[in-house]
Amino acid sequence: MFVLLPSMPRSVRSFPRVVPSCLVSALVAASTVLGAPPSARVLVISIDGLHDVDLANHLAAHPDSALARLASTAVRYTSASTVRPSDSFPTFLALFTGGSPASTGVYYDDSYDRSLWPPGITEGPVGTEVVFTELVDINFGTLDGGGGISVDALPRDPKRGGAPVWPHDFVRVNTAFEVVRAAGGRTALCEKHLSYEIANGPSGQGVDDLYTPEIASYNVYGTSLTKSLAATEAYDDLKVSAVISQIGGHDHTGTGTFPVPTLFAMNFQALSVAQKAKSTSDIKGKSIAGAGGYADGFGTPGPLVAEALAHTDASIGNILSALGQQGLLDSTYIVLTGKHGNSPMDPARLNQAIGVDYPGLLAASEIPTAKVTADDGVLIWLQDPAQAPAAVAVLRAGAGSNYAEEIFAGAALKELWADPATDSRVPDIIVFPRPGTVFTSSSKKIAEHGGGAEDDTHVGLLISNPRISPLIVRTPVSTTQVAPTLLQLLGLDPFLLKAVVMERTPVLPGFEALQVASLPVLSPGKLAFEPLALAYTANGLKGLQLTETSRRTYILQRSADLLVWQPLATNTVPLRATISLEDPGTPPSGDFFYRAVVAP
């Protein structure tokens, strides 16, 4: 395999000053991203529900906040989008596999698989709902889920003799946690459901220190955590305490002595709860004044959203203080994002679709469904996939009452996801309704995620380190690009992630200005990711063609492992011109990589 990786950050142990080879656009400044510091680590923080406009408004209103401190030394991506459907499970996996549902095989935390047996069944016809929500806990009413996941709630796999399918068995590609752990690093994760053990990946061994307190549980006062913002904030505090313990060289309980994780991650729930709830209660369950959601269509926070952002900001400040106290700020890259947003933000666009019954609607036309999942998007698995065209016709005819706006089936669905005829997990139909629609049984819910609307998918994203000069990148990016980027920052090969190879997922702009590869489906000389760089083979020589917007001198380097780089050639790119850097020798056998770096 011939892979060219220009602008891969240099190690500061080899070079005193590092600049990327910036030829993607004028937005990428020559001194934006420095090389990975010794013993680098990455902390990924997801503020679930964080829209880009939430982040922008908060930075403007609170210039002395912890988030503003992060942004002051960060590359910030203002056009970042999650995968669709925007349910928490596929959006979480996007961050840590580099893949969409097409490669991970995970479309929702409540989905369907035509190839599995139902829980407790080890013979007979296949096809079952696959639930990885709190319902798989032994007892989701308690913070520890009753002590674990109930094996009796798990589907069974005929190909493995009826073995239970744990969440980590369900994901089809490996995770960044597995890659980091295999390289000798320590990994840790704090997330909202026990089913997030899916982060362990197919090996089942990706996360050293896994802490998954159940968000659907009740506190000591009998208050549902998601019905009380104060209770949710107290819940988030547990995970913050866990991360601070890990920073201090302990596990999430604060005991033992362990290396600080090389890759660790956590999520905040308070903002999402504040966005979705019409009102809230105190920590003891008593109703209190204060509206959830937003005041207008400009993202002006309502009282609960403002409180949730303030509490989350303070918590992030505590994490930054802990890193500083341990002398780890300079060696830690912080990725801050939202797994998903929530829709709608504008209260005037809210359409509570109470009582809309997709299974009943289709059944009335003699089109039985196997499974329907609906939040603010709708995933439909039919008992007979051949009825998909008829089902689409019914939905389109009733769009005025079922609120269907975008309907994907057949070729349109296969182009964006995969083929339900060959993939047992793919819905037969995916519906994204009129923006602002929430399928609910309660008028108390004013926002949701899982669909494909702008407010579902347009999330905040930045990567911060004290040595980064601030930069705003407006080029559209995907949260799938976080996974290869975090491996890049750790000096690990992004192509160790299967989904990155399958989907050709590039790293984020500014950390790898170019990523051009000739993978099995791309013969040498074909353009892969960047229109301004070209990997090619000519007369037996491997090369990289660069097009510059300013006059700079580049060194072509080659590596077999992305860690040790051998200089090969030096050339200067004239202003607004194109040159080729070629490997004059015979490269080693096997996989090898090239990059072009700006000469010191």
C-alpha positions in Angstrom: 0.0 0.0 0.0 1.3 3.4 -1.0 0.1 6.2 1.3 1.1 9.8 1.4 0.6 11.8 4.6 1.9 15.4 4.2 2.1 17.6 7.2 2.1 14.9 9.8 3.3 16.7 12.9 7.0 16.2 13.8 8.1 15.1 17.2 9.4 18.0 19.3 12.2 15.7 20.4 13.6 15.8 16.8 12.7 19.3 15.7 12.5 22.5 17.8 9.8 24.1 15.7 7.1 22.4 13.7 4.8 23.7 11.1 2.4 21.8 8.8 2.6 21.8 5.1 -0.4 24.0 4.6 -1.7 24.0 1.1 -5.3 23.0 1.6 -6.4 26.6 2.0 -5.3 30.0 3.3 -7.3 29.1 6.5 -4.5 26.8 7.6 -1.8 28.9 9.1 1.8 27.7 8.9 2.2 27.6 12.7 -1.2 26.3 13.7 -0.5 22.8 14.9 2.7 21.7 16.7 4.1 18.2 16.8 2.9 15.7 19.4 4.7 16.4 22.7 6.4 13.6 24.5 3.9 11.3 26.3 1.0 13.0 24.6 -2.5 12.1 25.6 -6.0 12.9 24.3 -9.0 13.8 26.4 -12.3 13.7 24.5 -15.2 15.6 26.1 -18.7 15.4 24.6 -21.2 17.9 25.8 -24.2 16.1 24.5 -26.5 18.5 22.7 -23.8 21.1 22.0 -24.6 22.9 18.8 -22.0 25.0 17.2 -24.1 28.1 17.9 -24.3 27.1 21.6 -20.5 27.2 21.7 -20.3 30.5 19.7 -22.8 32.2 21.9 -21.2 31.0 25.1 -17.7 32.2 24.0 -19.1 35.6 23.1 -21.1 36.0 26.3 -18.4 34.5 28.7 -14.9 35.4 27.4 -13.4 34.4 30.8 -15.0 31.0 30.9 -13.3 27.6 30.8 -14.6 27.0 27.3 -13.2 30.3 26.2 -9.9 29.3 27.7 -10.0 26.2 25.6 -11.0 28.0 22.4 -8.1 30.5 22.9 -5.6 27.8 22.0 -7.6 25.7 19.7 -8.5 24.8 16.1 -12.3 25.3 16.1 -14.5 23.8 13.4 -17.6 25.8 12.8 -19.2 23.5 10.2 -18.9 20.2 12.0 -21.6 17.6 11.5 -22.4 14.3 13.1 -23.4 11.1 11.2 -27.0 10.5 10.4 -29.1 9.1 12.1 -27.9 11.3 14.9 -28.7 8.9 17.8 -26.2 8.8 20.6 -24.9 5.3 19.7 -23.8 5.9 16.1 -22.6 9.4 16.9 -20.5 8.1 19.8 -19.0 5.4 17.5 -18.3 8.0 14.8 -15.9 9.8 17.3 -14.0 6.6 18.2 -14.1 4.5 15.0 -14.0 7.1 12.3 -17.0 5.4 10.6 -20.6 6.0 9.9 -23.3 3.4 10.4 -22.4 2.0 7.0 -19.2 0.6 8.4 -20.0 0.3 12.1 -23.3 -1.5 11.5 -24.9 0.5 14.3 -27.8 2.7 13.3 -29.4 3.3 16.7 -29.4 2.1 20.3 -32.8 0.5 19.5 -32.6 -1.1 16.1 -33.2 -4.4 14.3 -31.0 -7.2 12.9 -32.4 -9.8 10.4 -29.7 -12.3 11.2 -30.0 -12.7 15.0 -32.3 -14.6 17.3 -34.3 -12.7 19.9 -33.1 -12.7 23.5 -33.4 -16.2 25.1 -34.0 -17.9 21.8 -31.4 -20.2 20.2 -33.4 -21.8 17.4 -36.0 -21.0 14.8 -36.4 -18.0 12.5 -34.0 -15.1 12.7 -34.8 -11.4 13.0 -35.0 -9.4 16.2 -35.1 -6.0 17.8 -31.7 -5.1 19.2 -32.0 -2.9 22.2 -28.9 -1.4 23.8 -30.6 1.3 25.9 -31.0 1.2 29.7 -33.4 -1.7 29.1 -30.5 -4.1 28.9 -29.5 -3.3 32.5 -30.3 -5.8 35.3 -32.1 -2.9 37.0 -31.9 0.5 35.2 -33.4 2.2 38.2 -30.1 2.1 40.1 -26.9 4.0 39.2 -24.9 0.8 38.7 -27.7 -0.7 36.5 -28.3 -3.4 39.1 -24.7 -4.6 38.8 -24.4 -5.0 35.0 -26.0 -5.9 31.8 -28.6 -8.7 31.9 -27.5 -11.5 29.5 -31.2 -12.4 29.2 -31.8 -9.1 27.5 -29.2 -9.7 24.7 -30.0 -11.0 21.3 -28.4 -14.3 20.2 -26.1 -15.1 17.4 -26.8 -18.2 15.3 -23.3 -18.0 13.8 -21.8 -18.5 17.2 -24.0 -21.2 18.5 -26.6 -18.9 20.0 -24.0 -16.9 22.1 -25.3 -13.6 23.5 -24.5 -10.5 21.5 -22.9 -8.0 23.8 -22.7 -4.4 22.6 -19.0 -4.8 21.9 -19.9 -7.8 19.7 -22.3 -5.8 17.7 -20.0 -3.1 16.4 -18.3 -4.4 13.2 -15.1 -2.3 13.3 -12.4 -1.6 15.9 -12.3 1.4 18.1 -9.5 3.9 18.9 -9.5 2.6 22.5 -8.4 -0.8 21.1 -5.7 0.7 19.0 -4.3 2.8 21.8 -4.4 -0.1 24.3 -2.7 -2.4 21.8 0.1 0.2 21.5 0.7 0.1 25.2 -1.4 3.1 26.3 -4.0 3.1 29.0 -7.6 3.9 28.1 -10.6 5.1 30.1 -14.2 6.1 29.4 -17.1 7.6 31.4 -20.4 7.4 29.6 -24.2 7.4 30.2 -25.4 3.8 29.9 -23.9 0.4 30.7 -24.2 -0.4 27.0 -21.4 2.0 26.2 -19.1 -1.0 26.9 -19.5 -1.0 23.1 -16.3 1.1 23.2 -14.4 -2.1 24.0 -14.8 -2.9 20.3 -14.8 -6.4 18.8 -11.9 -7.5 21.0 -14.0 -6.8 24.1 -10.8 -5.3 25.7 -10.5 -1.7 24.5 -11.2 0.2 27.7 -9.0 -0.3 30.8 -11.2 1.8 33.1 -14.9 1.9 32.2 -17.3 3.9 34.2 -20.9 3.9 33.0 -23.3 5.2 35.6 -26.9 4.8 34.4 -28.5 8.1 33.4 -32.0 6.6 33.4 -31.7 5.7 37.1 -33.2 7.4 40.1 -31.4 9.3 42.9 -31.6 8.7 46.6 -34.8 10.9 46.7 -36.5 8.8 44.1 -36.1 11.5 41.4 -35.5 10.4 37.8 -32.2 11.9 36.9 -33.4 13.0 33.5 -36.5 14.8 35.0 -34.4 17.1 37.1 -31.6 19.3 35.8 -30.1 19.5 39.3 -30.0 15.7 39.5 -28.4 15.5 36.1 -25.8 18.0 37.1 -25.0 15.9 40.2 -24.8 12.9 37.9 -22.3 14.7 35.6 -20.3 15.6 38.7 -19.7 11.9 39.3 -18.0 11.5 35.9 -16.0 14.7 36.4 -14.8 13.3 39.7 -13.9 10.1 37.9 -11.9 11.9 35.2 -10.0 14.0 37.8 -9.2 10.8 39.7 -7.8 9.4 36.4 -5.7 12.6 35.9 -4.3 12.0 39.4 -3.1 8.6 38.5 -5.9 6.5 39.9 -8.9 4.6 38.5 -12.3 6.2 38.3 -13.1 5.3 41.9 -10.0 7.3 43.1 -8.2 4.2 44.2 -5.1 2.3 43.0 -2.1 3.7 41.2 -2.2 3.7 37.4 -0.7 5.7 34.5 -2.7 8.7 33.4 -4.8 7.5 30.4 -3.3 8.0 27.0 -6.9 8.2 25.7 -9.8 9.0 27.9 -13.2 10.4 27.4 -16.4 11.5 29.1 -19.8 13.0 28.3 -21.9 15.6 29.9 -25.7 15.1 30.0 -27.0 18.3 31.6 -27.2 20.4 28.4 -29.2 17.7 26.5 -31.6 17.4 29.4 -32.1 21.1 29.6 -32.8 21.3 25.8 -35.3 18.6 25.8 -37.4 19.3 28.9 -40.2 21.8 29.0 -39.7 22.2 32.7 -37.7 20.6 35.5 -37.8 19.7 39.2 -35.3 20.2 42.0 -33.1 17.3 43.1 -35.8 16.0 45.4 -38.4 16.0 42.5 -40.3 19.1 43.4 -41.3 21.2 40.4 -39.5 24.5 40.1 -39.7 27.6 37.9 -37.6 27.8 34.7 -38.2 26.9 31.1 -36.1 24.5 29.1 -35.0 25.0 25.6 -34.2 28.3 23.9 -35.7 31.7 24.0 -35.7 32.2 20.2 -34.3 31.0 16.9 -30.9 32.6 17.4 -29.9 30.1 20.1 -30.4 32.4 23.0 -30.4 30.1 26.0 -33.5 29.7 28.1 -33.0 29.5 31.9 -32.3 25.8 32.1 -30.0 25.8 29.1 -28.0 28.7 30.5 -27.7 26.9 33.9 -26.6 23.7 32.2 -23.9 25.5 30.2 -22.7 27.3 33.2 -22.4 24.2 35.3 -20.7 22.2 32.5 -18.3 25.1 32.0 -17.4 25.1 35.6 -16.8 21.4 35.5 -14.5 21.7 32.6 -12.6 24.4 34.5 -12.1 21.8 37.3 -10.7 19.3 34.8 -8.3 21.9 33.4 -7.2 22.8 36.9 -6.5 19.1 37.6 -4.5 18.8 34.5 -2.5 21.9 35.4 -1.9 20.7 39.0 -0.4 17.5 37.6 1.7 19.3 35.0 -0.2 17.7 32.1 -1.8 20.6 30.3 1.0 21.0 27.7 1.0 17.3 26.9 -2.8 16.9 26.6 -4.9 17.5 23.6 -8.5 18.2 24.5 -11.2 17.4 21.9 -14.4 19.1 22.8 -17.6 18.4 20.8 -21.1 17.2 21.1 -22.0 13.7 20.0 -25.2 15.2 18.7 -27.4 18.3 18.9 -31.1 18.4 19.7 -33.9 19.7 17.4 -35.5 22.2 17.3 -33.7 25.1 18.8 -36.3 27.6 17.7 -39.4 27.1 19.9 -41.5 28.5 17.1 -40.6 25.4 14.9 -41.6 22.8 17.5 -44.1 20.3 16.1 -45.0 17.7 18.7 -46.2 14.7 16.7 -48.2 13.1 19.5 -49.9 9.9 18.5 -48.4 9.7 15.0 -48.3 5.9 14.4 -46.1 4.8 11.6 -46.6 1.0 12.2 -50.4 1.5 12.2 -50.3 3.8 9.1 -48.4 1.1 7.1 -50.4 -1.8 8.6 -53.6 -0.1 7.3 -52.2 -0.6 3.8 -51.3 -4.2 4.6 -47.6 -3.4 5.0 -46.5 -5.0 8.3 -43.4 -3.7 10.0 -40.8 -5.6 11.9 -39.5 -2.6 13.8 -40.0 1.1 13.8 -37.9 3.5 15.8 -39.0 7.2 16.0 -37.6 10.1 17.9 -37.1 13.0 15.6 -36.3 10.7 12.7 -37.9 7.4 11.8 -36.2 4.1 11.0 -38.4 1.4 9.5 -37.6 -2.3 9.1 -40.3 -4.1 7.1 -41.4 -7.7 7.5 -41.2 -8.0 3.7 -38.5 -5.6 2.3 -40.0 -6.1 -1.1 -42.8 -3.8 0.1 -40.5 -0.8 0.5 -41.7 1.0 -2.7 -45.3 0.6 -1.6 -44.5 1.8 1.9 -42.8 4.8 0.5 -45.8 5.6 -1.6 -48.1 5.4 1.5 -45.8 7.7 3.5 -45.6 10.3 0.7 -49.3 10.3 0.3 -49.8 10.9 4.0 -46.9 13.3 4.4 -49.2 16.1 5.6 -50.2 14.1 8.7 -47.1 12.0 9.3 -44.7 14.9 8.6 -42.4 12.9 6.4 -40.1 15.3 4.5 -37.1 13.3 3.4 -37.7 9.6 2.6 -34.8 7.4 1.8 -35.3 3.9 0.4 -33.9 1.9 -2.5 -31.0 3.5 -4.4 -31.3 6.7 -2.4 -30.8 4.8 0.8 -28.0 2.6 -0.5 -26.0 5.7 -1.7 -25.9 7.1 1.8 -25.8 4.0 4.0 -25.8 0.4 2.8 -28.1 -2.0 1.0 -30.7 -3.7 3.2 -30.8 -6.5 0.8 -27.2 -7.5 1.7 -26.8 -6.0 5.2 -29.0 -7.4 7.9 -28.9 -4.2 10.0 -29.9 -1.5 7.5 -33.4 -0.1 7.7 -35.6 -0.5 4.7 -36.7 3.1 5.0 -35.3 6.1 6.8 -37.5 9.2 7.2 -36.3 12.6 8.3 -39.5 14.6 9.0 -40.2 18.3 8.8 -37.5 20.1 10.9 -38.8 20.7 14.4 -40.9 17.5 14.5 -40.6 15.4 17.6 -42.4 12.1 17.8 -43.5 11.9 21.4 -46.3 10.7 23.7 -45.8 13.7 26.0 -46.2 17.5 25.5 -43.4 17.9 28.0 -40.7 17.0 25.5 -39.7 20.0 23.4 -36.6 18.6 21.5 -35.0 15.4 20.6 -32.2 13.9 18.4 -31.8 10.9 16.2 -32.8 12.5 12.9 -31.0 14.4 10.3 -32.0 18.0 10.8 -29.5 20.8 11.1 -30.1 21.2 14.8 -29.6 17.4 15.2 -26.3 17.3 13.4 -24.5 20.7 13.4 -22.3 20.4 16.5 -19.5 22.3 18.2 -16.0 20.9 17.7 -12.6 22.1 18.7 -9.2 20.6 19.5 -7.2 22.5 22.1 -3.7 22.5 23.5 -1.8 25.4 25.0 0.7 25.3 22.2 -1.8 25.8 19.4 -2.4 29.1 17.9 -6.2 29.8 17.6 -7.7 29.1 14.2 -11.3 28.9 12.9 -11.9 26.4 10.1 -15.2 26.9 8.3 -14.7 24.0 5.9 -17.4 21.3 6.5 -16.0 18.4 8.5 -17.5 15.3 10.1 -17.1 14.1 13.6 -15.9 10.8 12.1 -12.6 12.7 11.5 -12.0 12.9 15.2 -10.9 9.3 15.4 -8.0 9.3 12.9 -7.0 12.7 14.2 -6.7 11.6 17.8 -4.5 8.7 16.7 -2.4 11.0 14.7 -1.9 13.2 17.7 -0.7 10.2 19.7 1.8 9.2 17.0 -0.3 6.2 16.0 -1.3 5.1 12.5 -4.8 6.3 11.7 -5.1 3.5 9.2 -5.2 1.0 12.1 -8.8 1.9 12.3 -10.8 -0.3 10.0 -13.6 2.2 9.4 -11.0 4.9 8.4 -9.7 2.5 5.7 -13.2 1.5 4.6 -14.6 5.1 4.4 -11.3 6.9 3.6 -11.9 9.1 6.6 -9.4 12.0 6.6 -8.0 13.7 9.7 -9.2 17.1 10.6 -7.8 20.1 8.7 -4.9 21.8 10.5 -3.6 18.6 11.9 -3.1 16.8 8.6 -3.3 19.4 5.9 -3.3 16.6 3.3 -4.1 13.0 3.4 -3.8 11.2 0.1 -3.7 7.4 -0.2 -3.8 4.7 -2.7 -6.0 2.2 -0.9 -7.1 -1.1 -2.6 -9.8 0.7 -4.5 -7.6 3.7 -5.4 -4.7 2.8 -7.7 -1.6 5.0 -7.5 -2.2 8.3 -9.2 -5.8 8.6 -8.2 -6.9 11.6 -6.1 -8.2 10.5 -2.7 -9.0 13.3 -0.3 -7.5 16.6 -1.4 -7.8 18.4 -4.8 -4.5 20.2 -4.2 -2.4 17.1 -3.6 -1.8 14.0 -5.7 -0.2 10.7 -4.9 1.3 9.1 -8.0 3.6 6.5 -9.4 5.7 7.5 -12.4 8.5 5.5 -14.0 8.7 3.4 -10.8 9.1 6.5 -8.6 6.6 7.3 -5.8 5.8 11.0 -5.4 3.6 13.7 -4.0 2.4 16.6 -6.1 2.0 19.8 -4.1 0.2 23.0 -5.1 1.1 26.0 -2.9 -0.5 29.4 -2.2 2.8 30.9 -1.0 6.5 30.2 -1.6 7.8 27.5 0.8 10.4 24.8 0.9 9.3 21.3 1.7 11.1 18.2 2.8 9.7 14.9 1.5 10.0 12.2 4.2 9.2 8.4 4.2 8.2 6.2 7.1 7.3 2.6 7.6 5.6 3.1 11.0 4.5 6.8 11.1 7.0 7.4 14.0 10.5 7.3 12.4 10.8 9.5 9.3 13.6 9.4 6.8 14.3 12.6 4.7 14.4 12.0 1.0 14.3 15.2 -1.0 13.9 19.0 -0.6 12.2 21.3 -3.0 10.8 24.8 -3.0 7.3 25.4 -4.2 7.0 28.8 -6.0 4.1 31.1 -5.3 0.9 29.6 -6.7 2.7 26.8 -8.5 2.8 23.0 -8.4 5.9 20.8 -8.0 6.4 17.1 -7.5 8.4 15.5 -4.6 9.7 12.1 -5.5 11.3 9.2 -3.7 14.5 8.7 -5.6 15.2 5.3 -4.1 13.5 1.9 -3.7 11.0 2.0 -0.8 10.9 -0.8 1.7 8.4 -3.7 1.2 5.0 -3.6 2.8 3.0 -0.5 3.8 4.9 2.8 3.7 4.0 6.4 4.2 5.1 9.8 2.9 4.7 13.3 4.2 5.8 16.8 3.2 6.8 19.2 6.0 7.9 22.8 5.8 11.7 23.0 6.1 12.9 24.8 9.2 
